[in-house]
Amino acid sequence: MNHPLVVSFALSLAFAANSSAQSAKSVSPTPSNQPPSSTSSIDGLDLLTRVAKRYADAKTYTIESVEERTSTAELNHQWSKKLLTAAEAPGDRSYYKGITQAGGAITVSDGKTLWKYRIDEHRYTAESLSSPNPVGSGVVAWQDMGVMDAKRLRENMVYLAKPFKSARRLPDETITWNGQPVLCEVVEVQNADQKRHIPDYTFNTTIWIDAGNGTLLKTVEHAHSFLMPAHIPFEEEVVTIYPKTVLEGVVDEGLFTFTPPADARLIPEFPDPMESMGANKTGDIIPALKLKSADGKVVELASFRGKPVLLDFWATWCAPCVASMPQLAEIYKEGKDKGLVLLSVDQDQEAVTATGFMAKKGYAWPNFHDGDGEIGKLMGASGIPRLVLIDAQGTVVFDTTGSDENKMREHLAKLGPEFADLAPKSKPSPCAGTR
């Protein structure tokens, strides 16, 4: 059975109804190019189809949306807001911006270069559109979810009528929009209007359409469903307003050129979201960490500059951390004579817990204790085990949550010719056998 939140999201994509408990009075619509006129004789579904075609035919467009979503159950109350902007023009030019509770991101294309900028991380990438797309996990990072929603803004409008077999035309309504009266055509759709019935999900959505230019101004959805797996009933309200919609009009050409903020840094690529849970420093210069050993001595990480360093963040209470220690011991054995430095930083309550464990197991590399949490603060919140590989110049070349030995060895082998034999070890085929 579909999760109700997923169902709600899918439906909201279909009729672009998602967001913004802001008052319509605070936003100005696109000026109408045609005189307002009531068309109450047009059936609701026909009107939605007409509006969808208007968006589909646009060769250039700019759309902004603001969504506010409120979900309430007996023991739970959630509110979230989402700000999206999308613009496209001929020549593979595009601009997508999404700001959500998970973070903000922007992608920009001028037809030759694609820039991806994560606002909260102050980092961006630049990729030639003529280069082949890199192979990744295909998983979208949380920070980029808003951008994905922005990319679907126009598509949502194009498929406005597609999920429905019927829709009701309500009386036209004049609303005040930024101090000006705007005549709106109003349509209502409910779960019974869908072509495909979705069990345990009922909704009612009202759509306000600018009668002058046939663009959406506002949608309000009220829905009732159940939280799985306990089948707990919940109510949801999603209000969306569209502060700006320009179809086949003049698009701001400045949108299609990315000028990085002064504090933004260019990195080769963003890390694969499947390889990290939380903060990820790949591409960054490692922070100036001060490492404190169990006997109170302080070692600055910068003192190892000129050699590659592998940092292992762990704890004795972390079963995956302990399980990965033999792999680290083998890597250290193979790489220490080549110049590889292995350091571990424990997150135990007391320093002696980790040092006692390492002594008992015979692990000989230096271990440090993050007792005041300062190292964790500089590195950013993340799960453990966390492995961070730093090259000889102090740049983080690999930052991962988990203990994928092959991935680690792949990046170790890239440090230089002397580390080539640290590459993943080939394993005999499971099909091999003897007679």
C-alpha positions in Angstrom: 0.0 0.0 0.0 1.3 3.5 -0.8 2.4 5.7 2.0 -0.1 8.5 2.3 2.5 11.2 2.3 3.9 9.8 -0.9 0.4 9.7 -2.3 -0.3 13.3 -1.4 3.0 14.4 -3.0 2.1 12.5 -6.2 -1.3 14.1 -6.4 0.1 17.5 -5.7 2.4 17.1 -8.6 -0.5 16.2 -10.8 -2.5 19.4 -10.2 0.4 21.6 -8.9 -1.4 22.1 -5.6 1.2 22.5 -2.9 2.0 25.4 -0.8 2.0 28.6 0.9 -0.3 29.6 3.6 0.6 33.2 2.7 -2.2 35.6 2.0 -2.8 36.2 -1.7 -2.8 39.9 -0.8 1.0 40.0 -0.3 2.0 38.9 -3.8 1.6 40.4 -7.2 0.6 38.3 -10.2 1.8 38.6 -13.8 0.1 41.5 -15.4 -2.8 40.3 -17.7 -2.3 40.9 -21.4 -6.0 40.5 -22.0 -9.0 42.2 -20.4 -10.5 40.1 -17.6 -13.7 38.2 -18.7 -15.8 35.6 -17.0 -16.0 32.3 -18.8 -18.2 30.5 -16.4 -19.8 28.5 -19.2 -16.6 26.5 -19.7 -16.6 23.1 -17.9 -14.0 22.8 -15.1 -12.1 20.0 -16.7 -12.0 21.9 -20.1 -10.7 24.9 -18.3 -7.9 22.9 -16.6 -7.1 21.4 -20.0 -6.9 24.9 -21.6 -4.6 26.2 -18.8 -2.4 23.1 -19.1 -2.0 23.7 -22.9 -1.0 27.3 -22.2 1.9 26.1 -20.1 2.8 23.3 -22.5 3.0 25.7 -25.5 5.4 28.2 -23.8 8.9 28.1 -25.3 10.2 30.4 -22.5 8.8 30.8 -19.0 9.5 31.8 -15.5 7.5 30.4 -12.6 7.8 31.1 -8.9 5.9 29.2 -6.2 5.6 29.3 -2.4 4.2 26.3 -0.6 3.1 25.9 3.0 2.1 22.4 4.2 0.5 21.6 7.5 0.0 18.0 8.7 -1.8 17.1 11.9 -2.4 13.8 13.6 -3.4 13.0 17.1 0.2 13.0 18.5 1.9 14.9 15.7 1.9 18.4 14.1 4.2 19.4 11.3 4.6 22.6 9.3 6.9 23.2 6.4 7.5 25.8 3.7 9.0 25.5 0.2 10.2 28.2 -2.1 10.7 27.3 -5.8 11.8 29.2 -8.9 12.1 27.8 -12.5 13.0 29.4 -15.7 13.8 28.0 -19.2 14.7 29.5 -22.5 15.8 28.1 -25.9 19.4 27.0 -26.2 19.4 24.7 -23.2 19.3 27.7 -20.8 17.7 27.1 -17.5 17.5 28.2 -13.9 16.1 26.2 -11.0 16.1 27.2 -7.3 14.7 25.3 -4.4 14.7 26.2 -0.7 13.3 23.7 1.7 13.7 22.5 5.2 16.5 20.3 4.0 18.5 23.2 2.6 18.8 25.3 -0.5 20.3 24.7 -3.9 20.5 26.3 -7.4 21.3 24.9 -10.8 22.1 27.2 -13.7 22.8 26.5 -17.4 23.8 29.0 -20.1 23.7 26.2 -22.7 27.4 25.5 -22.4 28.1 25.1 -18.7 26.0 23.6 -15.9 26.6 25.1 -12.5 25.2 23.5 -9.3 25.4 25.5 -6.1 24.4 24.4 -2.6 23.5 27.6 -0.7 24.1 26.4 2.8 27.4 24.7 2.0 28.7 27.6 0.0 30.1 25.2 -2.6 29.4 24.8 -6.3 30.5 22.7 -9.3 30.8 23.7 -13.0 30.5 21.0 -15.7 30.6 21.4 -19.4 27.4 20.3 -21.0 29.4 18.6 -23.8 31.0 16.2 -21.3 29.4 12.8 -20.6 27.2 12.6 -17.5 29.1 11.1 -14.6 27.9 7.8 -13.4 26.5 8.0 -9.9 24.1 6.2 -7.6 21.2 8.0 -9.1 20.1 9.0 -5.6 19.2 12.7 -5.1 20.8 14.4 -2.0 18.5 16.0 0.5 20.0 19.4 -0.3 18.9 19.0 -4.0 15.3 18.0 -3.4 14.0 21.5 -3.8 15.8 21.9 -7.1 14.1 18.7 -8.3 10.8 20.1 -7.3 11.6 23.3 -9.2 12.4 21.3 -12.3 8.9 19.8 -12.1 7.0 23.1 -11.7 6.2 23.5 -15.4 5.5 19.8 -15.8 3.0 19.9 -13.0 1.1 22.6 -14.9 1.3 20.7 -18.2 -0.4 17.7 -16.5 -2.8 19.7 -14.6 -5.9 18.0 -16.0 -4.5 14.6 -16.8 -5.3 12.7 -13.5 -9.0 13.7 -13.6 -12.1 12.6 -15.4 -14.1 15.5 -14.2 -13.8 18.8 -12.4 -16.4 21.4 -11.1 -16.5 25.0 -12.2 -17.2 27.3 -9.2 -18.4 30.9 -9.5 -15.8 33.3 -10.7 -14.2 35.2 -7.8 -12.4 38.6 -7.6 -9.5 38.5 -5.2 -7.2 41.2 -4.0 -3.7 40.6 -5.2 -1.0 43.1 -4.1 -3.7 45.7 -3.6 -5.2 45.1 -7.1 -8.5 43.3 -7.9 -7.9 40.2 -10.1 -10.8 38.3 -11.6 -10.3 34.5 -11.2 -11.8 31.5 -12.7 -12.2 28.9 -9.9 -12.1 25.1 -10.3 -12.6 22.4 -7.7 -11.4 18.7 -7.9 -11.9 15.9 -5.4 -10.8 12.3 -5.0 -13.9 11.1 -6.8 -12.8 13.1 -9.9 -9.7 11.0 -10.3 -9.3 8.5 -13.1 -7.6 6.1 -10.7 -8.9 5.6 -7.2 -6.4 5.7 -4.3 -7.6 3.9 -1.2 -7.6 5.6 2.1 -7.0 9.0 0.6 -9.6 11.8 0.2 -8.9 15.4 -0.8 -10.6 18.5 -2.0 -8.5 21.0 -4.0 -9.6 24.5 -5.1 -7.7 26.2 -7.9 -7.7 29.9 -8.7 -6.8 30.9 -12.3 -6.2 34.4 -13.5 -9.0 35.0 -15.9 -7.0 37.5 -17.9 -3.9 35.4 -18.8 -4.9 31.8 -17.9 -2.1 31.2 -15.3 -2.5 29.7 -11.8 -2.5 32.1 -8.9 -3.3 29.9 -6.0 -4.3 26.3 -5.0 -5.5 25.1 -1.7 -5.7 21.3 -0.9 -7.4 19.7 2.1 -6.6 16.0 2.5 -7.4 13.1 4.9 -5.3 9.9 4.9 -3.5 7.6 7.3 0.1 7.3 8.5 1.6 3.9 7.9 2.1 1.3 9.2 -0.1 2.0 12.2 -2.9 3.4 10.1 -3.1 6.5 12.1 -5.4 9.2 10.6 -4.0 12.6 9.8 -5.2 15.8 8.1 -3.2 17.9 5.8 -3.5 21.3 4.3 -1.3 22.5 1.4 -1.5 26.1 0.2 0.4 27.2 -2.9 0.7 30.6 -4.4 2.4 31.6 -7.6 3.9 35.1 -7.1 5.3 35.2 -10.6 4.4 33.5 -13.9 5.7 34.7 -17.2 4.9 32.6 -20.3 6.4 33.5 -23.6 7.4 36.9 -22.1 10.7 38.5 -21.5 12.9 36.3 -19.3 15.6 37.8 -17.2 18.8 36.8 -19.2 20.8 37.2 -16.0 19.2 34.1 -14.6 21.2 31.9 -17.0 24.6 33.0 -15.9 26.0 31.9 -12.6 28.1 34.4 -10.6 29.3 32.6 -7.5 29.0 34.5 -4.2 32.2 35.8 -2.7 32.3 33.0 -0.1 31.5 30.2 -2.5 34.1 27.6 -3.4 34.4 25.6 -6.6 34.8 21.8 -6.1 35.2 19.0 -8.7 31.9 17.3 -7.7 29.5 16.8 -4.8 29.9 13.6 -3.0 27.6 10.7 -3.8 24.7 10.8 -1.2 25.0 7.0 -0.9 28.4 7.5 0.6 27.6 9.9 3.4 25.1 10.5 6.1 25.4 14.1 7.3 28.3 16.5 6.7 30.7 15.8 3.9 34.0 17.6 3.3 35.0 16.1 0.0 36.7 18.8 -2.1 37.3 21.0 1.0 40.6 21.9 2.7 40.5 19.9 6.0 39.8 22.2 9.0 42.6 23.1 11.4 42.0 20.2 13.8 43.7 19.9 17.1 43.9 16.3 18.2 44.1 15.4 21.9 45.5 12.1 23.0 44.5 10.2 26.1 47.5 11.5 28.0 46.6 15.1 27.2 49.0 15.8 24.4 47.8 17.9 21.6 48.8 17.3 18.0 47.8 19.6 15.1 46.6 17.8 12.0 48.5 20.3 9.9 51.7 18.8 11.2 51.2 15.9 8.9 51.0 18.1 5.8 53.0 16.5 3.0 51.7 13.1 3.7 48.2 11.6 3.0 46.2 11.1 6.1 43.3 8.7 6.7 41.0 9.8 9.6 38.7 7.2 11.2 35.9 8.6 13.4 34.6 5.8 15.6 33.5 4.6 19.0 33.8 1.3 20.9 30.0 1.2 21.3 29.6 1.4 17.5 29.4 -2.2 16.2 30.2 -1.3 12.5 33.1 0.8 13.7 34.6 -2.1 15.6 33.9 -4.5 12.7 35.8 -2.3 10.3 39.0 -2.1 12.4 40.7 -5.2 10.9 40.2 -3.7 7.4 41.9 -0.5 8.6 44.7 -2.4 10.2 45.4 -4.2 6.9 45.3 -0.9 5.0 47.7 0.7 7.5 50.0 -2.3 7.3 50.2 -1.9 3.5 50.4 1.9 3.3 52.4 3.1 6.3 55.8 2.5 4.7 54.6 4.4 1.6 53.8 7.5 3.7 50.2 6.9 4.6 49.2 8.2 8.1 46.3 6.6 9.9 44.7 8.5 12.8 41.5 7.6 14.6 39.2 9.9 16.7 36.9 8.2 19.2 33.6 9.4 20.4 33.5 7.4 23.6 32.6 9.0 27.0 36.1 8.6 28.3 39.4 8.5 26.4 40.7 5.4 28.3 37.8 3.3 26.9 39.0 3.6 23.4 42.8 3.4 24.1 42.2 0.3 26.3 40.2 -1.3 23.5 42.9 -0.6 20.9 45.7 -1.8 23.1 43.8 -5.1 23.7 43.3 -5.6 20.0 46.9 -4.6 19.1 46.0 -1.6 16.9 49.1 0.5 16.9 48.1 3.7 15.1 47.5 6.9 17.1 44.1 7.5 18.6 42.6 10.8 19.8 39.6 11.6 21.9 37.0 14.3 21.0 36.0 15.0 24.6 34.9 18.5 24.1 33.2 17.9 20.7 35.3 20.5 19.0 36.5 18.2 16.3 33.0 17.1 15.6 31.9 20.7 15.4 34.6 21.6 12.8 33.9 18.4 10.8 30.1 18.7 10.9 27.6 16.3 12.2 27.7 12.8 10.7 27.2 9.2 11.4 30.0 6.8 12.3 32.1 5.0 11.2 33.2 7.9 9.1 36.4 7.7 7.0 38.0 10.9 5.7 41.0 10.6 3.3 43.1 13.8 3.0 45.8 14.2 0.3 49.3 15.5 1.0 48.1 19.1 0.2 45.4 18.9 2.9 42.4 18.5 0.5 39.7 16.0 1.4 39.5 13.6 -1.5 37.1 11.1 0.1 34.6 11.4 2.9 32.2 8.5 3.6 29.9 7.2 6.3 30.2 3.4 6.5 33.0 1.0 5.9 33.2 0.2 2.2 36.8 -1.1 2.0 36.8 -1.3 -1.8 35.7 2.4 -2.2 38.4 3.4 0.3 41.1 1.4 -1.6 40.0 2.9 -4.9 40.7 6.4 -3.6 43.9 5.4 -1.8 45.2 4.1 -5.1 44.6 7.5 -6.7 46.9 9.3 -4.3 50.0 8.5 -6.5 51.9 5.6 -8.2 53.4 4.5 -4.9 49.9 3.7 -3.6 48.7 1.8 -6.7 49.0 -1.6 -5.0 46.5 -0.5 -2.3 43.7 -0.8 -5.0 40.9 -3.2 -4.2 42.0 -6.8 -4.1 40.6 -9.1 -6.8 38.6 -12.0 -5.5 38.3 -15.4 -7.1 35.1 -16.0 -9.0 32.4 -17.8 -6.9 31.8 -20.0 -10.0 35.4 -21.3 -10.1 35.8 -24.9 -9.2 37.9 -28.0 -9.8 37.1 -31.5 -11.0 
